[in-house]
Amino acid sequence: MSQAAGTAASSSSGLSTQLRRGILAERRWGLLVSLLLIPAILGTNLIYDSLNHGPNRIFLETPLDRALPVVPIFAIPYVSLIPYIGVSLVVFLFFRVRVYRSAALTMIIVWFISYAFYFFLQSYIARPVITGTDPFSAMVRSIYASDQPYNDFPSLHTSLSTIIAIHWWRFDRRIGIPATIWTALIVASTVLVKQHYLADVAGGLVLAGVISAVVMRVTRAR
């Protein structure tokens, strides 16, 4: 067998092994639960808009928040959250279904805890007027136009992206490193495009860390 043929055979065998840990190898209840989590995620996300209004109960701006500048280029990682989550969950689903279920369940729990804050302890952010004419400033204005200045504490951008990074580390640490870097950019973007305050970020990080640890312990996502 040639070296090229041997490499191809090895790659094919490796892919087959990976797929046996994904949804294609699931049966009965495991398959049903994994599939039901897809509409559960989509439906839970839809609740966000119904809560995205005033009046606010808390306002968490600090002097440090006021000192932070607007950095329009950070609109790129900010708007990347949905595709980042979507691609990650699809990979987890097909190659590590237990990691997928852990990530999906953690996200849903974090969503509902966040929604409780938005309903009972609504927060507000005072956003600046963006006057730049460059494409990144236009992206920031588009973000503002599509999202009301509420639903801030805890930051869902922070918590959801952190959950994904944590589960990439469970999936493969080689991918976990770039995933963590990109998550850090998403988290930074929340304050650098003035969509969140630092307290919102802290709340999102704590929420993601605690719920991820609990769910991974219960589901034994390795």
C-alpha positions as CSV (number, residue, x, y, z in Angstrom):
1,M,0.0,0.0,0.0
2,S,1.3,3.4,-0.9
3,Q,1.9,6.1,1.7
4,A,-0.9,8.2,0.2
5,A,-3.3,5.3,0.3
6,G,-2.3,4.5,3.8
7,T,-2.9,8.1,4.9
8,A,-6.3,8.1,3.3
9,A,-7.3,4.9,4.9
10,S,-6.1,6.2,8.3
11,S,-8.1,9.4,7.8
12,S,-11.2,7.4,6.8
13,S,-10.8,5.2,9.8
14,G,-10.4,8.2,12.1
15,L,-13.5,9.9,10.7
16,S,-15.5,6.7,11.2
17,T,-14.3,6.5,14.8
18,Q,-15.3,10.1,15.4
19,L,-18.7,9.7,13.8
20,R,-19.4,6.7,16.1
21,R,-19.4,9.2,19.0
22,G,-21.9,11.4,17.3
23,I,-25.7,11.4,16.7
24,L,-25.4,8.9,13.8
25,A,-24.6,6.2,16.3
26,E,-27.4,7.2,18.7
27,R,-30.4,5.0,19.3
28,R,-33.8,5.5,20.9
29,W,-33.8,7.9,23.8
30,G,-30.4,9.4,23.1
31,L,-31.4,10.1,19.5
32,L,-34.8,11.6,20.6
33,V,-33.3,13.9,23.2
34,S,-30.6,15.1,20.9
35,L,-33.1,16.0,18.2
36,L,-35.6,17.6,20.6
37,L,-32.9,19.9,21.9
38,I,-32.7,21.6,18.4
39,P,-36.2,23.1,18.5
40,A,-35.7,23.7,22.2
41,I,-32.7,25.9,21.5
42,L,-34.4,27.8,18.7
43,G,-37.6,28.3,20.7
44,T,-35.8,29.5,23.8
45,N,-33.8,32.0,21.8
46,L,-37.1,33.5,20.4
47,I,-38.2,34.5,23.9
48,Y,-35.4,37.2,24.0
49,D,-37.3,39.8,21.9
50,S,-40.4,39.6,24.1
51,L,-38.4,40.7,27.1
52,N,-36.2,43.3,25.4
53,H,-38.0,46.5,26.7
54,G,-38.2,48.7,29.7
55,P,-38.7,49.9,32.3
56,N,-35.4,49.0,33.7
57,R,-34.8,48.3,37.4
58,I,-31.1,48.6,37.5
59,F,-28.4,50.6,35.8
60,L,-24.9,49.2,36.3
61,E,-22.6,51.8,34.6
62,T,-19.3,52.5,36.4
63,P,-16.6,55.1,35.8
64,L,-14.5,52.4,34.1
65,D,-17.4,51.7,31.7
66,R,-17.5,55.4,30.9
67,A,-13.7,55.4,30.3
68,L,-13.8,52.6,27.8
69,P,-13.8,53.7,24.2
70,V,-16.0,52.5,21.4
71,V,-13.9,50.3,19.1
72,P,-16.1,49.8,16.0
73,I,-14.0,46.9,14.6
74,F,-15.2,44.8,17.5
75,A,-18.6,44.7,15.8
76,I,-17.1,41.7,13.9
77,P,-16.7,39.3,16.8
78,Y,-20.0,40.7,18.3
79,V,-22.1,39.7,15.3
80,S,-20.3,36.4,15.0
81,L,-22.0,34.9,18.0
82,I,-24.9,33.1,16.2
83,P,-22.7,31.5,13.5
84,Y,-20.1,30.6,16.2
85,I,-22.8,28.8,18.2
86,G,-24.4,27.2,15.2
87,V,-21.2,25.7,13.7
88,S,-20.0,24.5,17.1
89,L,-23.2,22.8,18.0
90,V,-23.4,21.0,14.6
91,V,-19.8,19.7,15.0
92,F,-20.6,18.6,18.6
93,L,-23.8,16.9,17.4
94,F,-22.1,14.8,14.7
95,F,-18.8,14.1,16.5
96,R,-19.4,14.2,20.2
97,V,-23.1,14.0,20.9
98,R,-22.7,14.0,24.7
99,V,-20.8,17.2,24.5
100,Y,-23.6,18.6,22.3
101,R,-26.3,17.6,24.8
102,S,-24.3,19.1,27.6
103,A,-23.7,22.4,25.7
104,A,-27.3,22.6,24.5
105,L,-28.8,22.0,28.0
106,T,-26.4,24.4,29.6
107,M,-27.3,27.1,27.1
108,I,-31.0,26.6,27.7
109,I,-30.7,26.8,31.5
110,V,-28.5,29.9,31.2
111,W,-31.1,31.5,28.8
112,F,-33.9,31.0,31.3
113,I,-31.9,32.2,34.3
114,S,-31.0,35.3,32.3
115,Y,-34.7,35.8,31.2
116,A,-35.7,35.8,34.9
117,F,-33.3,38.7,35.4
118,Y,-34.7,40.5,32.4
119,F,-38.2,40.0,33.6
120,F,-37.8,40.8,37.3
121,L,-34.6,43.0,37.4
122,Q,-34.4,44.6,33.9
123,S,-31.2,46.5,33.1
124,Y,-30.4,49.3,30.7
125,I,-27.3,50.6,28.9
126,A,-26.9,54.2,27.8
127,R,-25.4,53.8,24.3
128,P,-23.5,56.6,22.5
129,V,-24.3,58.1,19.2
130,I,-22.0,56.6,16.5
131,T,-21.1,59.2,13.9
132,G,-18.2,57.4,12.0
133,T,-18.6,56.8,8.3
134,D,-16.5,53.7,8.1
135,P,-18.0,50.2,7.6
136,F,-17.4,49.1,11.2
137,S,-19.2,52.1,12.6
138,A,-22.1,51.3,10.3
139,M,-22.1,47.8,11.7
140,V,-22.3,49.2,15.2
141,R,-25.3,51.3,14.2
142,S,-26.9,48.2,12.7
143,I,-26.4,46.4,16.0
144,Y,-28.1,49.2,17.9
145,A,-31.0,49.3,15.4
146,S,-31.7,45.6,15.8
147,D,-31.4,45.4,19.6
148,Q,-33.0,47.5,22.2
149,P,-30.7,48.8,25.1
150,Y,-32.2,46.4,27.6
151,N,-31.6,42.7,28.5
152,D,-28.1,43.5,29.6
153,F,-27.4,41.8,33.0
154,P,-26.2,39.1,32.7
155,S,-24.7,39.3,29.2
156,L,-25.9,36.5,27.0
157,H,-23.2,37.2,24.5
158,T,-20.7,36.5,27.3
159,S,-22.4,33.5,28.8
160,L,-23.3,31.7,25.6
161,S,-19.9,32.2,23.9
162,T,-18.2,31.0,27.1
163,I,-20.3,27.9,27.2
164,I,-19.2,27.1,23.7
165,A,-15.5,27.6,24.5
166,I,-15.8,25.4,27.6
167,H,-17.3,22.6,25.6
168,W,-14.7,23.0,22.8
169,W,-12.1,22.3,25.5
170,R,-14.0,19.1,26.3
171,F,-14.2,18.2,22.6
172,D,-10.5,18.8,21.7
173,R,-8.1,21.1,23.5
174,R,-6.3,21.8,20.2
175,I,-9.5,23.5,19.0
176,G,-10.3,24.8,22.5
177,I,-7.4,27.2,22.3
178,P,-8.5,29.2,19.2
179,A,-12.2,28.9,20.4
180,T,-11.2,30.5,23.8
181,I,-9.4,33.3,22.0
182,W,-12.4,34.0,19.8
183,T,-14.7,33.8,22.8
184,A,-12.5,36.4,24.5
185,L,-12.9,38.7,21.5
186,I,-16.7,38.2,21.7
187,V,-16.7,39.0,25.4
188,A,-14.5,42.1,24.9
189,S,-16.8,43.2,22.0
190,T,-19.8,43.5,24.4
191,V,-18.2,46.4,26.2
192,L,-16.2,47.9,23.3
193,V,-19.3,48.4,21.1
194,K,-21.2,49.6,24.2
195,Q,-23.8,46.9,24.3
196,H,-23.0,45.9,27.9
197,Y,-21.3,47.1,31.0
198,L,-18.5,45.3,32.9
199,A,-21.0,44.0,35.5
200,D,-23.0,42.3,32.7
201,V,-19.9,40.5,31.5
202,A,-19.0,39.4,35.0
203,G,-22.5,38.0,35.5
204,G,-22.4,36.2,32.2
205,L,-19.0,34.6,33.0
206,V,-20.1,33.4,36.5
207,L,-23.3,32.0,35.1
208,A,-21.7,30.2,32.3
209,G,-19.0,28.7,34.5
210,V,-21.3,27.5,37.3
211,I,-24.0,26.0,35.1
212,S,-21.5,24.4,32.7
213,A,-19.8,22.7,35.7
214,V,-23.1,21.5,37.1
215,V,-24.4,20.2,33.8
216,M,-21.2,18.5,32.8
217,R,-21.0,16.7,36.1
218,V,-24.6,15.5,35.8
219,T,-24.3,14.5,32.1
220,R,-20.7,13.3,32.4
221,A,-19.7,15.0,29.1
222,R,-16.1,14.0,28.5
